[in-house]
Amino acid sequence: MGTSLKPTHTALPAAPMPDPNHADCRGVASVLSRVGDKWSVFVIMMLSDGPRRFNELKRMINGISQRMLTLTLRGLERDGLVTRTIFPTIPPRVDYELTDLGRGLSQPVEALGKWAMEHLAQIEAARTRFDQRNDS
């Protein structure tokens, strides 16, 4: 006769109450996703030496598209890490600069970037070994 569309398993246990000690995990996760994003890391590193123009950043960050740079800068600006200053010239000049909050983040971000550069060969070798073991 067919399948009944009436729910049969309705006695479900109540969802557990969230642990109040972990209530801010979502907020912290959203901050970490912003500052841990690869393009944000590059932008913060490039701006640590002072203000830069959009095209200057685009040239310095190999592989970033114009759209991705725009989105990254907007996100960093929204989070209070970067300021955008428009100069009334023709054509208009726009500079991006780290805020005090952004400068406070630049040291750990630069340390992370430096660590990645120093250990890149080791990580690539480990990936190769892993892939060779798992391809067979």
C-alpha positions in Angstrom: 0.0 0.0 0.0 3.0 2.3 0.2 5.0 4.1 2.9 3.3 5.9 5.7 4.3 9.6 6.0 3.3 9.8 9.6 6.2 10.3 12.0 6.7 7.2 14.1 9.8 8.0 16.2 8.7 11.1 18.1 10.0 10.3 21.6 13.4 11.9 21.2 15.6 12.9 24.2 15.9 16.6 24.9 19.0 18.3 23.7 21.5 18.7 26.5 21.9 22.2 27.9 25.1 23.9 26.6 28.0 24.1 29.0 28.1 27.7 30.3 31.9 27.5 30.4 32.0 27.1 26.6 29.4 29.7 25.7 31.9 31.9 23.9 33.4 29.2 21.7 31.4 30.3 18.7 32.6 33.8 19.0 36.2 32.7 19.4 35.8 30.3 16.4 34.6 33.2 14.2 37.6 35.3 15.2 40.1 32.4 14.6 38.5 31.7 11.2 39.2 35.3 10.2 42.8 35.6 11.5 43.6 32.0 10.5 42.5 32.4 6.9 45.5 32.2 4.6 44.7 35.4 2.8 44.2 37.3 6.0 47.5 36.1 7.3 49.2 37.4 4.1 47.4 40.8 4.2 48.3 41.3 7.9 51.9 40.4 7.2 52.1 42.8 4.3 50.5 45.7 6.2 52.8 45.2 9.2 55.3 47.5 7.5 52.8 50.3 7.1 50.0 51.4 4.9 49.6 50.0 1.4 47.4 50.6 -1.6 45.2 47.9 -3.0 47.2 47.2 -6.1 50.4 47.2 -4.1 49.0 44.4 -1.9 47.7 42.5 -4.9 51.3 42.5 -6.4 52.9 41.5 -3.1 50.5 38.6 -2.4 51.1 36.0 -5.1 48.0 34.1 -6.3 45.3 36.3 -4.7 42.5 37.4 -7.0 41.1 40.9 -6.9 37.8 39.7 -5.6 39.5 37.6 -2.8 41.7 40.6 -1.8 38.6 42.8 -1.7 36.7 40.3 0.5 39.6 39.8 2.8 40.2 43.5 3.3 36.5 44.1 4.0 36.4 41.3 6.5 39.5 42.6 8.3 38.0 46.1 8.2 34.7 44.8 9.7 36.6 43.0 12.5 38.4 46.3 13.3 41.9 45.0 12.2 42.3 47.2 9.2 41.3 50.8 8.3 40.6 52.1 4.8 41.4 55.7 4.1 40.2 57.4 0.9 42.2 60.4 -0.3 40.3 62.9 -2.5 42.6 62.8 -5.5 41.9 62.0 -9.1 41.8 59.1 -9.4 40.9 58.5 -5.7 43.7 57.0 -3.7 42.8 54.3 -1.1 45.2 53.1 1.6 44.8 50.2 3.9 46.5 50.1 7.3 46.5 48.0 10.4 44.6 49.4 13.4 46.1 49.2 16.9 44.1 45.9 17.2 45.6 44.7 13.9 49.1 45.7 15.0 48.6 43.6 18.1 47.8 40.6 15.9 50.6 41.2 13.5 53.4 39.8 15.8 51.7 36.3 16.3 50.7 36.2 12.6 54.2 37.0 11.5 55.6 34.4 13.8 53.2 31.8 12.3 54.1 32.9 8.7 57.8 32.7 9.6 57.4 29.2 11.1 55.5 28.1 8.0 58.3 29.3 5.7 61.1 27.8 7.9 59.3 24.4 8.0 57.8 24.3 4.5 60.4 21.7 3.1 59.8 19.4 6.1 56.0 19.6 5.7 56.2 19.0 2.0 58.4 15.9 2.6 56.0 14.6 5.2 53.1 15.1 2.8 54.9 13.2 0.1 55.7 10.3 2.5 52.1 10.2 3.6 50.7 10.3 0.1 53.1 7.5 -1.0 52.0 5.3 1.9 48.4 5.9 1.3 48.3 5.6 -2.5 49.2 2.0 -2.4 
